[in-house]
Amino acid sequence: MSRYSRHIVLSEIGQAGQDKLSNAKVLVVGAGGLGCPVLQYLTAAGIGTLGVIDHDLVETSNLQRQILFGTSSIGLNKAIAAKARLEDLNPTIDIQAYPKKLTHLNALALFEKYDIIVDGTDNFTTRYLINDAAILKNKPIVYGAIYKFEGQVSVFNYENGPSYRCLFPTFPKEGSVTNCSEVGVLGVLPGIIGSMQANEVIKMVLGFANVLSGKLFCYNSRNSETVILNISKLDSAFQKVRDGRDTFENDTPEDICESPVAEVSAEMAFQLDNVQFIDLREQDEKPSVDISNCIQIPLNNLEKRLDEIHSEKKIVLFCQTEIRSKKGVTLLQNHNFKNCYSLKGGALAILNLKN
């Protein structure tokens, strides 16, 4: 009674509503920028069973926005570290940590255990996987996304509403979308969007009206502007998923960001003979890098400018981290270029070596 007194005193919630929260089972996919505030607020609200799945380790760069973690968490699995912190926040609920990657092999069995799925991921491959598994298990999804200063929130597959595939029917073209490790993100933004995701979960559990189903809430943190867009349901999107029910667990598409490619360190790259460096970043991306034998071709234009690349040379591609450079290597290999390498550590590795 004391822990949840501020909920119980609300006439719209009361003890009956708090009991609904205590009986709810919610799975959060991803304990990153979005997952951290979702997990914190759902834990504090008293969601009875809370699951978190994440295979990543906590890194120093996470701490700018993933405030569930601290310096002592660096190097720990995010799901395990989150569980330890959340159990201190509220030891009265059941918190399940899954320190592994969500795949087609485990998604259906995992989703079966929960009432609501929260998407806190940052790549399209996993988002489509979450969507399809949720459709097959008839589970609603609370979706969130962030990009630099902007965020989005929606609810999919809720009470016969639209799905993620209704908003994005086709997988985006390779290299057309970047993530926060490449372009950056305002530290407070995932806290805002993640809190809104937690709010949508609570609204569904309590049976409140006006859930963001069929609507995409868009927020710009630079000017505080908000826009709500309508999403139309595409029956064909649902049918496509249901038609693949029998083969779903055998479908294991490889995440384009994790394709195995040849890599080279900055130190080794500068020892190579007959080398051409290609900066795949946009013109305005920092830090700037001044090295010889280097041309700048943004990844989106790489395929259009193949004539500028010397096939007889060793080709070293780099970006802000390594995500675009790995995609670039794969693209060049598909065009029969040999001796292509992704630079480990990206542009910062070059600067560190030169300094």
N, C-alpha and C positions, 0 to 999 in steps of 0.2 A: 504493500500500500504506500509506503513512504517513497520507494524508488520511482513509482509511476504516478505519484499523486497529482502532478500537473496535467497528466493525461486524464486521469479519472475525474478530476473536477470539471473538465470540459463536458458540457451536456451532450455534445455531439459524439463523444467517445464513451465516457463512463466506464464502469467496471466491465460491462458486456463487451465494449470495444477493445479494452485492454486484454480481455480473455481471447478475443479473435487474434490479436497480435501475438499472444503467447502460444497460440496453436498453429501459427503460420510457419511455413517452411520455404525459405528463400535461398537460392543459389546465386552467388556472385561470381561471374567469370572474369577473372583479371583483378589483381590487387594492386593496380597502378594508380595513376592520377585520378581516374574516376572511381575505381573500386574502393580506394581508401575512405573517402567521405561517405560513400554508400554503406560500407561496412560499419563505420563508426556510428552513424545515425540509426541504422537498423538495430545494431547491438544495444545502443542506449534506449531505443524505443521498446525493446523487449521482444523482438521477433524470436519465437521459441526455438526454432532450429535454423541456423545460418551456416551455409556452406560457402567455402571459397576455394577456387581452383586456380592455380598459377604455377608455372614451371620456372619462372625467372628468379634471379637472385637480386637482392637489393644492391644498388650501386650508388656511389656518391651523388651522381647527377640526378637521381630520383628525389633526393631530399628537398629540392627546391619546391616541390609541389605534393609529394606523397608523404604528408605529414603524419601518417600513421606510424612511420618508421623514424628511427634516430640513428646516430652515428654507430651505436652498438649493433645495429641491425645489418650493417654492410657485410655482404658475403653470405647472408642467410637466405634461404628460400622465402619468397614473399608470402606464400600461403601460411607457412609455419610461423614466420615472424608476426604476421597479422593476427593469427590465432592467439599467440601469447599476449599481445597487447590488448586484444579485445576481451579476453578472459579476465583481465584486470579491470577493464571498464565495466563489465557485467558478468559476474561468475554464475548467474542464475539461469543462463540460457545454454543451449547445446551448440557448440561451434565445431564444425567439421572442416579440417584442412586437407586439401588434395594437392600435394606438391608434384604435379605432373601437368602435361599438356592436354588440353581438350582435343580429342580426335573423333573420327567417325566410329572408332571401335568402342569408345567408352561413353560417348555423349548420351545415347538413348538410355542406357542403364542408369546413368547419373541423373538425368533430367526426371526420370520416373520417380525419384525420391522427393522431389520438391514441387511446390505449388507455383512459384514464380521464378523466372530466370532474369537476372540483371546482366546486361551486356556492358562490360567495362573494358573491352578490348580495343586494339588500335590498328587492326588490319582486316582487309576485306575477306580474306580466306576464312578466318574464324567467325566473322559476322554471318557469313552465309551458312556456315556449319551450324551455328547457334540457331539461326532462323529455321533451317530445315529440320533439325532435331526437335525443336519446339513445336513445329507444325505436326510432326509425326506423333508427338506425345501430347498434343493439345495443351501446351503450356504458354501463357503469355510472357512476352519479353519486354523489359524496360530498357530502352535503347538510349545511349548517350554518345556523343562524339564531340571532339574539340579540335580546333585548328587555329594556332596563333592566338588571336584575340576573340575568336567566335566559337560558340557551342550550339549543340542541338540536343533536343530531348523528344522522345516519342514513345508510345506503347504499341507493340505489335501483337497480332494474333490474340486479341482480347475480345471476347464476346462476339465472335464472328467478324471482327474488324480486319483491316488490311495487315499485311505482313511486310517484313523488310524487303522482300523481293518485289512488292508492289511499288515501293519507293525507288529501289534500284533493281530493275528487272534483269540487267546484264552486268556481268563482272567488268569493272573498269579496265581500260586498256593498260597493259603493263607499263609502268613508269609514269603514268598520268597523275598519280596521287602520292604525295609525300606524307610523312608523319612528323610528330613533334621533335624527334631526335634529329631531324634534318632541318626543319624550319623554325623550331622553337615554339614555346607556348608560355603565355602569361601564367605565373605560378598560382594565382588565386582562381583562375578560370575553371580548372577541374573541380575545385571545391564547390563552386557555384553550380555547375552542371551536375556533379555527383549528388549534391544535396537535393536537387530537383528530382533526380532519379529515385532517391530514397523516398521522397514525398509521393511520387506516383505509386510506389510499392505500398505505402501505408494507405493511400486512397483506395487501392484495389482491395486490400485486406479488410478495411473497414466498410467497404461497400459504398463509398462516396461516389457522387455523380461527377461528370465532367473529367473523367480520366482522359489523358492525351492519346486516345485511340483514334486513328484516322486524322491526326493532326501532328504537324512537325513544328515544335517550338524552337525558334531561332533567336539567339541572344548575342549581341555585340558588346563586349566589355569596354570598348574604347569610347563609345558614345551612349551606352545604356539603352540602345534601341532594341526592341523586341518585335518579332513578326511571327505569326502563326499561319502556316500553310496547310491546306487540306490535302490529304492523301486518299486517292481512290483505290478501292479494292479491285485487284485483278484475279478473277477466279482461275485464270490460266496459270498464275504463279503458284497457287496452292496445288493445282492438279499436277504440275510438273514435279513438285516435291513428292506428292503421294504416289505418282507413277514409279518413282525410284525407291519406294519403301523396301522392296525385297533385296535390293542390292546396296542399300545405304551403308551398311557396316563394311562393305568391301570397297567403297569409294574413298580413296585416300589421296585427294589432290595435294600436291606439294605447295607449300606457301612460297610464293615467288621471292619473298625476302630471305628465304632460308635455302635457296638453291646452292648446292656445293659448287664453288668456282675456285680457280687458282688464285691464291693471294700472295702478296709480297710485302715485306716490311719497308718502311721509308729508307732505312739504312741500306738495305739490299737494292732497292730500286735505283738509288743514285750511284750504285756501283755497276749497273748494267750498261753494256755498250749498245749503241744503235737503238736508243729508246725514244719513244714519244709519249709524253704525258698528256692526258686529256682531263680537264676540269669539267665535271658534269653539273656543276652548280649553276644557278642563275646569276646574272650579272651583278645583282645587288647584294649577294650573300657575302657575309663576313665570316672569318677573317680573309683578307685578300692574300693571295700566294703568288710570289714572283719567282719563278724558276724557268730555266732555259728549256727549250724543246717542248713547250707546253702550249696547247691551244684550249680555248674554252668553248665547249659545245654542251648546252643544257641537255639533259637526258631526253627530254621530249623531242629534241631536234636531231638526235644522234643518227637515226635511221635516214634522215634527209640529207645528211652531210658526210656520208661514208667516203665520198671522193677526197675529203681532206685528211683521211687517215691513211698512213703508209703501211700497207700490209706486210712489207718486208722488214718492218721494225718490230721491236718488242713494245707492246702497247700497255701502259699503266694508267688505269682510270682511277680517279678519286672524286670524292664528294665531301659532304660535311662529316659523315660517319663512314659507313661502308654499304649502306642499303642501295643507293642508286648505282654505285660502282659495280656491285655484284650483278645487278640487272643489266648494266651496260656490257659487262663481259659476256653474259649469256646472249644478249642481242648480237654482239659482234661475232660470236662463235656461230650463231645461226646464219650469218652472212659469210661464213667460211674464213673469217680472220683467225690466224693462229697466234700463239704467244701473247695472249691477253691476260692481264692480271688486275685484280682489285687491290688497291692500296690499303693495308691494315691501318686502322685509326684515322683515315681520311686526312683532311686538310690540316688538322691540328698536329698530326704526326709529322708532317713536313715542317711546320713551324717549330715544333719542339726540337727537331733534328738540326735545323738551321741556327737555332739559338744555343 
